[in-house]
Structure formats: structure tokens, C-alpha cells
Amino acid sequence: MRTMSRNCLGLVMVMGIAVGVSGDDKKNGPQGDPTKTPHAMPGPQHKAMDFLIGDWTYEGNMMPNPADPNTKVSMKGKISRRWVLDGRFIQEEVTDQSETPYTHFQGMGVMGYDNHKKKYVSGWIDNTSTSIVTGEGTWDPAAKTFIGTSEMLDPTTGKMVKSRDVMKVISNNEHHAEMFKTIDGKEVKVMTFTMKRQ
């Protein structure tokens, strides 16, 4: 019953989007095709994310309690990224393989470029939360740096905290990433890791 309800809801949402964008054939591409509108078409900002595609390994550290350096935890695992929905979004899957309390960590994300907002957008889910974290970001081609911001629940306090992710492209085969959270008005580093192409 729940599956049927979800499918019906998804169909209603899709039909609603289609109806909402198909009223004017002149704006909606050939024969009013909603996938050919300026908003729907992938562009150079999407192509700019090609460097993310592929299979990667990562190693790094997580600081569950930034105030206590003794809580630092080593991480290592695999990341797989591929284009979906005809080059509109990148789907990411992360599996941690370290011998730590986070050994069984798994996460999934999607990212893309919103032609209307003129910003990179993302969504993230994993097996440590029942929340969906959404974010927005920018890409600086000169600095080869992606910066994303989001807001997420801190389960230890029950409060929402701001997060900032910085990913630096070292080369086509190596990327360095850091995550910061704002805690009590102060931004602190909570994660750092390096990704290498397999």
C-alpha cells in the first residue's frame, strides 16, 4: 500500500511539473517538449563537472568532537560517480571500508547545476541519519575549487548547524576536500580527506 501511494504521488508530481511547463510551445522547445526548455537543458556548467566522474578511493580523518583531538577517526573507502538523467545530474555512492565505528558507513548523493538559480545544487542521504541534506555551491575554475554550503541537524544538540565544504582539484586524478561546521558561532574543521582516481 505504501509503495502504491509513493508511486502515485511520484506520478502526480511528474504530471504536475509537465503540465506546469507545457503551456507555451514557443518556450518549451520542439513540439512543447518540456525536456528541451532552457531550464531543462544541460549546459557548460554541467559539463564542467565531468572531472568528478569515475571510481575513486579516499583516505582522511573525521573529527566527531572538534574540541577534543583524541576523537579523530581515520577513514578510507570508495566513491563512485556517474551521470544520470541525460547529463543533468551526477549520482554519487560512498562506501567506507575503514576498521572504525564508521566501517559500515554508506551514503548517496546527487549534484547538478540549477539553470534557474544559477547555482550548483546537491542532495545527500546516508545510513547515519533520516534527514535529506540539501545544499548550494559555486565552482571557481581559476582556483579549481568547489565550495558548497548546507544546513544539517547536529544529533548531539538537536540543533541545525551550518556546514561548508571545500573541494580543491589537485589534478584530474586527485582531489582534496575539507568540511567545516559552525559551532557556537565559530567555524571548525570536522573532516578532511583526499580522493584518488582508481
N, C-alpha and C positions, 0 to 999 in steps of 0.2 A: 504493500500500500504506500509506504513512504517513497519507494523507488518510483512508482507511478506518479505520485504527487510531484516529486522533483522533476521528472521528465516533462510533465505537463507545465510546470512553472517555467522550465527552461524553454519550452516551445512558445509559451505566451510571451516571454521576454524577447525571444528572437523575432517573433512575428511583430511585436510592438516596435522593435528597432526598425524592421523592414518597412512597416507602414509609416513610421516617422520620417524616414529618409527618402521614400519613393514618390512623394507628391509632385515633384517637379522634374520631368525628364531632362530638361536642359542643364540642371545642376548635378544630375546623378549619372552621368556617363551614358554610354550607348544603351538605347532602349530602357533607360531608367535603372540600369544595373547598380544596386547600392554598393557593390564591392568596387566600383570604378569611380566613386566620388573622390574629390581631392582629400577629404578627411580619411578615406579608407585606403588610399594607395600608399604602399611603402615608398620611401624616398631615400635621398642620400644620407639622412640621419640614421635610417635603419641600416643601410649598407655600412655605415661607419662602425657598426658593432660586430662586423664579421670577425674581428680579431678574437672575439670571445668563443667562437665556435670550436668544438672539438672535445677531446678527452684529456683530462688534466689530473695530476696528483698535487696534493697540497700538504704542507707542514707548517705548523705555527704554534702559537700559545694563546690560551684564553685565561682571562683574569676574572673569575666569578665575583671576587671581592677585591676591587682595585685598591682598597685601603690596606689590604693585607697581602704583600707579595708572596707569602707562603701558600696562597691559594692558587697560584699559577698552574695551569694544566696544559700538558703538551697534546697536540692534535696532529693527526695525519689521516689522509683519506683520498677519495677520488671525487672528481666533478665531471659531469658530462653535460654538454650544452649543444642544442640543435635548434635550427629554425623550424617554426611551426606556423600554420595558417598562412601559407604562401608568402613567407618572409616578413610577416607583420610582427611577430613576437619570437623571442628566444625562450625556450624551455630549459630549465636547469635542474639537475638532480645531484644531490650531495650525499655521500655516504662516508661516515667517519670510520676509520679502521684502527684507531689507536687503542692501546690497552689501558683505558681510563674509565671513569664512570660514564664517559660520553661515547663509549665504544659503539653503542647501538644507535647513535645519532643519525637521523635521516631527515633530509629537507628537500623541498621542491620550490622552485621559483619561476616566475615569468617576468620578462622585461621587454620593453619596446619603446617606441617614440610616439608620443601623442601629438599628432599634427595640429590639433586644435589648441592644446595647452602650450605647444612648442617646448615641451619638456620630455625628458626620459622618464618613464614610469615603471614601477615594479610592484610585484606582489610576492609574498613569501609565506610558506607554511612549513612546520616541522613537527617531529614527534615529542617536542618538549612543551608544546603549547596547544591550546584550542583556538588561538587567535589567528587571524589573517593580517599580516603586517603589510601595509601599502606605503610606497614612497615615491619621491620625485627626485630627479637629478639633472646634472649638466655634464657635458663632455667638453674638455678643453683640448682640442687637437694639438695645439702648440706645446702644451705641457704634458700631453699624453696622459691625462688624468681624468678619471670619472669621479664625481662627488655626488653622493646621494644622501637624502635626509628622510627620516621617518619618525614615527612616534610609536612606542610599544609599551606594553604593560610590564612593570617590574613585579614579578610574583612575590618577591620578599616584602614589598611595601604595599602592594595593591594600587600603586600609582602609575600613571603614564609618564614615561621618560622620553626625552628626545634623543635620537641616535643620528650619527653622521658616519658615513662610510666613505673611505678614500681608496681608490684603486689606481695605482701607477703602473703604466705599461713600460716594463724594462726593455722588453723585446717582443717579437711575435711569439716567442716560446716561453716567456717568463713574465709574470705579473706579481706585484706586491700589494697587499691590501691591509688596511687598518680600520678598526671600528672604534668609535668613541661614543660615550653616553654622557649626558648632562645630569649629574647627581648633586643635589643641593646647590644648584646654580653654578657648578663647576664642571667643565668638560674633562673627562678622564678616559684614557685608553683602556679598552676592555678586551681587545683581540688584535692579533697581528699574525699574518701568515703569507707564505709565498706559494704561488701556483706555477707549476711547470708542465708544459705540454708533453703528453706521452708520445 
